[in-house]
Amino acid sequence: MLTPLELDIMKAVWQQTPITVKDVQLAIRPKRRLAYTTVMTTMNRLYLKGFLLRTLHSRAHFYEPAQAYVAVREAALDGLVQDYFEGSRETLADFLNGRELDHDPPLQPPMHRPSALDETLL
């Protein structure tokens, strides 16, 4: 799953490829005024996570998407459906169409928290 900043960077890469860090910084500037080093660090993390490919030309890295936009969007949607709609896309569709869920989602029982002191050692 991508953070909002990572998604903004990936959108710039999907729109123009190959792309440099400076070009990404300029592409997202109207929405985010970020330092070059912040964009560079985030893009390096995306590379390490497997979202970006990079090649070195002269002294600049050029980045390309390692995953297609539709694949990343699908994975994010699957996570949303799994986490909030019990794995059912139909339940998500009902929610989006204004039909309320018949029941609240099942709650996990509270985890047993150990006391501050372990009484077995006393």
C-alpha positions as CSV (number, residue, x, y, z in Angstrom):
1,M,0.0,0.0,0.0
2,L,1.3,3.4,-0.9
3,T,1.3,6.5,1.3
4,P,-0.3,9.7,-0.1
5,L,3.2,11.1,-0.9
6,E,4.3,7.9,-2.6
7,L,1.1,7.8,-4.6
8,D,1.7,11.4,-5.8
9,I,5.2,10.5,-6.9
10,M,4.0,7.3,-8.6
11,K,1.4,9.3,-10.5
12,A,4.1,11.6,-11.9
13,V,6.2,8.5,-12.9
14,W,3.2,6.9,-14.6
15,Q,2.6,10.1,-16.6
16,Q,6.1,10.6,-17.8
17,T,8.6,7.8,-18.0
18,P,11.6,7.7,-17.7
19,I,11.7,10.5,-15.3
20,T,14.3,12.1,-13.0
21,V,13.9,13.1,-9.3
22,K,14.0,16.8,-10.4
23,D,11.3,16.2,-12.9
24,V,9.1,14.5,-10.3
25,Q,9.7,17.3,-7.9
26,L,8.5,19.8,-10.5
27,A,5.5,17.6,-11.5
28,I,4.2,17.4,-7.9
29,R,5.1,21.0,-7.0
30,P,1.7,22.6,-7.5
31,K,0.3,20.2,-4.9
32,R,3.4,19.6,-2.7
33,R,6.3,21.9,-2.2
34,L,9.0,19.4,-1.2
35,A,12.8,19.5,-1.0
36,Y,14.7,17.6,-3.7
37,T,16.1,15.3,-1.0
38,T,12.7,14.4,0.3
39,V,11.6,13.4,-3.2
40,M,14.8,11.5,-3.8
41,T,14.5,9.6,-0.5
42,T,10.9,8.7,-1.2
43,M,11.8,7.5,-4.7
44,N,14.6,5.4,-3.3
45,R,12.2,3.8,-0.9
46,L,9.8,3.1,-3.7
47,Y,12.6,1.5,-5.6
48,L,13.5,-0.7,-2.6
49,K,9.8,-1.6,-2.2
50,G,9.7,-2.8,-5.9
51,F,7.4,0.0,-7.2
52,L,10.1,1.7,-9.3
53,L,12.9,0.6,-11.6
54,R,16.0,2.9,-12.0
55,T,18.9,3.2,-14.3
56,L,21.9,5.4,-14.0
57,H,22.7,7.7,-17.0
58,S,25.7,9.9,-16.6
59,R,25.2,11.2,-13.0
60,A,21.4,11.1,-12.9
61,H,19.0,8.2,-12.0
62,F,16.1,7.7,-14.4
63,Y,13.0,6.0,-13.0
64,E,10.3,3.9,-14.5
65,P,7.3,2.2,-12.9
66,A,7.9,-1.4,-12.0
67,Q,4.2,-1.9,-11.5
68,A,1.3,-0.7,-13.6
69,Y,-1.2,1.8,-12.2
70,V,-4.1,-0.6,-12.6
71,A,-2.2,-3.3,-10.6
72,V,-1.4,-0.9,-7.7
73,R,-5.0,0.5,-7.7
74,E,-6.4,-3.1,-7.7
75,A,-4.2,-4.0,-4.7
76,A,-5.3,-0.9,-2.8
77,L,-8.9,-1.7,-3.5
78,D,-8.5,-5.3,-2.4
79,G,-7.0,-4.0,0.9
80,L,-9.9,-1.7,1.4
81,V,-12.5,-4.4,0.7
82,Q,-10.7,-6.9,3.0
83,D,-10.2,-4.5,5.9
84,Y,-13.6,-2.7,5.9
85,F,-16.1,-4.8,3.9
86,E,-15.3,-8.4,5.1
87,G,-13.7,-9.2,1.7
88,S,-16.9,-8.6,-0.2
89,R,-17.0,-6.2,-3.2
90,E,-20.8,-6.5,-3.2
91,T,-20.9,-5.1,0.3
92,L,-18.6,-2.2,-0.8
93,A,-21.0,-1.6,-3.8
94,D,-24.0,-1.6,-1.4
95,F,-22.2,0.9,0.8
96,L,-21.4,3.2,-2.2
97,N,-25.0,3.0,-3.4
98,G,-26.2,4.2,0.0
99,R,-27.5,0.9,1.2
100,E,-26.6,0.5,4.9
101,L,-25.1,-2.7,6.2
102,D,-27.5,-4.9,8.0
103,H,-25.1,-5.3,10.9
104,D,-22.0,-3.8,12.3
105,P,-18.9,-5.7,11.5
106,P,-17.8,-8.3,14.0
107,L,-15.5,-6.9,16.6
108,Q,-12.4,-8.8,17.6
109,P,-12.4,-9.7,21.3
110,P,-10.1,-7.5,23.4
111,M,-6.7,-8.9,23.7
112,H,-5.7,-10.0,27.2
113,R,-3.2,-7.5,28.5
114,P,-0.7,-8.7,31.1
115,S,-0.7,-6.9,34.4
116,A,2.2,-4.5,35.1
117,L,3.8,-7.2,37.3
118,D,4.0,-10.8,36.5
119,E,2.4,-12.4,39.6
120,T,4.1,-15.7,39.0
121,L,7.5,-14.2,39.9
122,L,6.3,-12.8,43.3
